[in-house]
Every structure is written in C-alpha cells, then in structure tokens.
Amino acid sequence: MNLLCSIFACILLALPVTAGRYPGEKFIIAQLSFSGDWNPRPEATKQLIIELMNRTSINAALLPRTVSLLDNDLFFYPFILMTGQGPFAPFSKQERERLRLFLDQGGFLLIDNSEGAKDGPFDRSVRRELAAFFPDNTLSLLPLDHSIYRSFYLMREEYFGGRVRTAPYLEGITIDDATPVVYSLNDAAGAWAKGNDARFLYDVIPGGERQRQIAFNFGVNAVLYALTANYKKDAVHVKALMERGKYRKLPWTR
C-alpha cells in the first residue's frame, strides 16, 4: 500500500499544472497559506474574480481556494496569489522544492505586498525566499514591453500602484522567456477589496479611483499572462478579445 501511494505521489508531481481542480472546471485562483499573516485582504480576491468575469470571457469560480505548498492539489491550479504583511518563517526544504516544481511545470505565482513598503518585514521575507528558490535568477524589474503589460490591457504608462504607489514598477523572476513569479510592492489587493456594503474598504493614494482601476487592470493582466504566457509579446489583440468576450467598455480603458 505504501509503495502504491509513493507511486501515485510521483505521478501527481509529474502532472502539468491544469486550469482547475479537475479538467473542465472553472478557472480558479488559489491563495497561498503560509506561516504569518497570509490573508490580510480577505475580501480582495473575490472582487478581482468578479471584475475578471465582467471584463473577459473567462468563466471563473467566484471564491478562491486556499492552498499550501504541501497540499496534494497544488498542481491543479495555474495561478497562485500570495498576499501578506509582516515577517514569515522560512519555507521548509520540501516546500521550496514543491513550489519550484510547480513553477517549472508552468504554474504562476503573483506576490502582492500588503504592507505597501519596500524593505519592510514582508518584503525582506519574500526576497529571502525567492533567493532560495532561484539562486541563479535574481528578482529584477520587468521592462515596460513585458507581456504582462499587454496580456489584456495595453498598459502604456508605468504601473502606478494598488492601494499605494510605493514602486512605479513590477519585479519578477524571469527564466528564458517566461516570468513565473511577479512581485508587486503596492498592495494591489488593498485596492481591490470591497466590503459587504459594496464600498471599497481602503482609500487609494495618491491616484484615487483611476489608480484603483489600473490596479484591477493589472490583476486581470496577471491572470491572462498566467494563462497565455508570451503569445502576445509581439502584438496586442485586445480588440479581438473585446469582440469575442463579455468585455464591457469602461471609462478607464484606453
């Protein structure tokens, strides 16, 4: 029995990342749980999913799934969101190996700093872990011609924040021509979060509602990048996507 379980585990780890819990299901955003404060914006992901379905033809599950790096179903989710504030303990060797395998198999990790601070406790913990995951690939600024800036919305200006505008750029780990890890310092989830009264929970500084909507644009782009990678590196097909999907014209689109 133990031998059969070991064989099954090896087969599971060899499977490529798929779009949902099982083939044919809706797209699901998985949120990573880990030591420390991993869910400081519990209302945010649902709102991003609502906007994703309103603006594109993606059929998504309304609520995110919580997943740890040791869960057996980690490899069923193509998109993992990691939010947090404050320090967190180093991942174990097994956790680091599984995350690296997830990313090598085609998975995507979006890290969002809820502190909105560079060189804060969460930022230092993130950089420590990414250096351990990718000792040969440093975290670096993403150029403005990167595919994540054009996977759905064409973001011509520098990305300017979520709840705050700590850094007018995104960072990422790029291997060959793919970027499996993208890191935002600006608390994008803080800009997405909406309460039960349908009001946004946090003010957005300094750009107000335009900055909030660009934070949503970024979230949508991140999902589309996770699903399409670099196929739009040379050309943007937003018009075709708008015509085919459920996209509704919004005043902040360009």
C-alpha positions in Angstrom: 0.0 0.0 0.0 2.8 2.4 0.9 4.5 1.6 -2.4 1.3 2.4 -4.3 0.9 5.7 -2.5 4.5 6.6 -3.3 4.0 5.8 -7.0 0.8 7.9 -7.1 2.6 10.8 -5.5 5.3 10.7 -8.1 2.8 10.6 -10.9 0.9 13.5 -9.3 4.1 15.6 -9.1 4.8 14.9 -12.8 1.5 16.2 -14.0 1.4 19.7 -15.6 -0.5 22.4 -14.0 -4.1 22.4 -15.1 -6.8 25.1 -15.2 -8.9 23.9 -12.3 -9.4 21.2 -9.7 -10.3 18.8 -12.4 -10.3 19.1 -16.2 -13.4 21.0 -17.5 -14.0 23.0 -14.3 -13.9 26.8 -14.0 -10.7 28.8 -13.7 -9.8 29.0 -10.0 -7.5 31.4 -8.2 -5.7 29.7 -5.4 -4.4 31.7 -2.5 -1.3 30.5 -0.7 -1.4 29.9 3.0 1.9 30.0 5.0 3.2 31.0 8.4 2.5 34.6 9.3 -0.3 36.9 8.2 -1.1 35.4 4.8 -4.6 36.8 4.3 -4.7 40.5 5.3 -7.2 41.3 2.5 -9.8 38.5 2.6 -12.3 40.5 0.6 -10.0 41.3 -2.3 -9.7 38.1 -4.4 -13.4 37.7 -4.8 -13.7 41.2 -6.2 -10.9 40.6 -8.6 -12.6 37.5 -9.9 -15.9 39.4 -10.4 -14.0 42.0 -12.4 -12.2 39.3 -14.4 -15.5 37.7 -15.4 -17.1 41.1 -16.2 -14.2 42.2 -18.4 -13.2 38.9 -20.2 -14.8 35.7 -21.4 -13.1 33.7 -18.6 -15.5 31.6 -16.6 -14.1 31.5 -13.1 -15.1 30.2 -9.7 -16.3 33.1 -7.6 -14.3 32.3 -4.5 -10.6 31.5 -4.3 -9.3 28.2 -2.9 -6.8 28.2 -0.1 -3.8 26.0 -0.7 -0.5 25.3 1.0 2.7 24.2 -0.7 2.3 20.7 0.7 -1.3 20.2 -0.5 -1.7 17.4 -3.0 -3.9 19.5 -5.2 -1.3 22.4 -5.5 -0.6 21.3 -9.1 -4.2 21.7 -10.2 -4.1 25.5 -10.0 -2.3 27.5 -12.7 -2.5 30.8 -10.7 -1.5 31.2 -7.1 -1.8 34.5 -5.3 0.4 35.2 -2.3 -0.5 38.2 -0.2 0.9 39.1 3.2 2.1 41.5 5.8 4.8 41.1 8.4 7.6 38.6 8.5 7.1 34.9 7.9 9.2 31.9 8.7 11.4 30.3 6.0 9.8 27.6 3.9 11.0 24.1 4.5 13.2 22.3 2.0 10.2 20.3 0.9 8.0 23.4 0.5 10.7 25.1 -1.6 11.1 22.0 -3.8 7.4 21.8 -4.4 7.0 25.5 -5.3 10.0 25.3 -7.6 8.4 22.2 -9.3 5.0 24.0 -9.5 6.7 26.9 -11.3 8.8 24.7 -13.5 5.7 22.8 -14.6 4.0 26.0 -15.9 2.4 27.5 -12.7 2.4 31.2 -12.0 2.9 33.0 -8.6 1.7 36.6 -8.1 3.1 38.1 -4.8 1.4 41.2 -3.5 2.9 43.1 -0.6 0.0 44.2 1.6 2.3 46.4 3.7 3.0 48.5 0.6 6.5 49.0 1.8 9.9 48.2 0.4 12.4 46.7 2.8 9.6 46.1 5.3 9.3 42.7 7.2 7.2 41.1 4.4 9.4 42.4 1.6 12.6 41.0 3.3 10.9 37.6 3.8 9.8 37.5 0.2 13.3 38.3 -1.1 14.9 35.8 1.2 12.6 33.0 -0.1 12.9 34.0 -3.8 16.7 34.0 -3.5 16.5 30.4 -2.0 14.0 29.2 -4.8 16.0 30.8 -7.6 19.7 31.1 -6.6 20.7 31.6 -10.3 17.9 34.0 -11.2 17.6 37.3 -9.4 14.4 39.3 -8.8 14.6 42.2 -11.3 12.4 45.0 -12.7 10.1 44.0 -15.5 10.6 46.1 -18.7 7.7 48.0 -20.0 7.5 45.8 -23.1 6.9 42.7 -20.9 3.9 40.6 -21.9 2.2 41.2 -18.5 1.6 44.8 -19.5 -0.3 43.8 -22.7 -1.9 40.4 -22.0 -5.3 42.1 -22.0 -5.0 45.8 -21.3 -2.3 47.7 -23.0 -0.6 49.5 -20.1 1.4 52.2 -21.8 2.5 54.1 -18.7 4.5 52.7 -15.8 2.4 50.7 -13.5 1.5 53.1 -10.7 0.2 51.2 -7.7 -2.5 49.5 -5.9 -3.7 50.9 -2.5 -0.4 52.8 -2.5 2.2 53.8 -5.0 5.4 52.5 -3.4 7.0 51.5 -6.6 6.1 52.5 -10.2 7.2 49.1 -11.5 6.8 45.4 -11.1 9.5 42.9 -10.3 9.8 39.3 -11.4 11.9 36.2 -11.8 12.4 35.5 -15.5 13.8 32.3 -16.8 14.5 32.2 -20.5 11.5 34.0 -22.0 9.0 33.2 -19.1 8.3 35.0 -15.9 6.7 32.5 -13.4 6.9 34.9 -10.5 5.7 38.5 -10.4 6.0 40.7 -7.4 4.1 43.9 -6.6 5.1 46.2 -3.7 1.9 48.3 -4.0 -0.8 46.3 -2.2 -3.0 45.7 -5.3 -5.3 43.6 -3.2 -5.9 46.6 -0.9 -7.2 48.5 -4.0 -9.5 45.5 -5.0 -11.0 44.9 -1.5 -14.7 45.7 -1.1 -16.9 45.3 1.9 -20.4 43.7 2.3 -21.9 47.2 1.7 -20.3 47.2 -1.8 -18.0 50.0 -0.8 -14.2 49.8 -1.3 -12.5 49.3 2.1 -9.3 51.3 1.5 -8.5 54.7 0.1 -6.1 54.7 -2.8 -3.2 57.0 -2.6 -2.2 59.2 -4.4 -4.1 58.5 -7.6 -7.6 57.8 -6.3 -10.1 55.9 -8.4 -8.1 55.9 -11.5 -5.3 54.2 -9.6 -7.7 51.7 -8.3 -9.0 50.8 -11.7 -5.5 50.4 -13.1 -4.8 48.0 -10.1 -7.8 46.0 -11.4 -6.3 46.2 -14.9 -3.1 44.8 -13.5 -4.9 41.9 -11.8 -6.7 41.0 -15.0 -3.5 41.2 -17.0 -1.7 39.0 -14.4 -4.4 36.2 -14.8 -4.3 36.5 -18.6 -0.5 36.3 -18.5 -0.6 33.2 -16.4 -2.9 31.6 -18.9 -1.3 32.8 -22.1 2.4 33.5 -21.3 4.2 35.3 -24.1 1.9 34.7 -27.1 1.2 38.5 -27.2 4.8 39.5 -26.9 4.8 40.9 -30.5 1.3 42.1 -30.9 -1.7 43.1 -28.7 -5.0 41.5 -29.5 -7.2 43.4 -27.0 -9.7 44.4 -29.7 -10.3 40.8 -30.7 -10.7 39.8 -27.1 -13.2 42.5 -26.5 -15.3 41.4 -29.5 -15.2 37.7 -28.6 -15.7 38.0 -24.8 -18.1 39.6 -22.4 -15.9 42.7 -22.0 -17.8 45.8 -21.3 -16.4 49.2 -22.3 -15.1 51.0 -19.2 -14.2 54.7 -18.9 -10.7 54.0 -17.7 -9.7 51.8 -20.7 -7.6 53.3 -23.4 
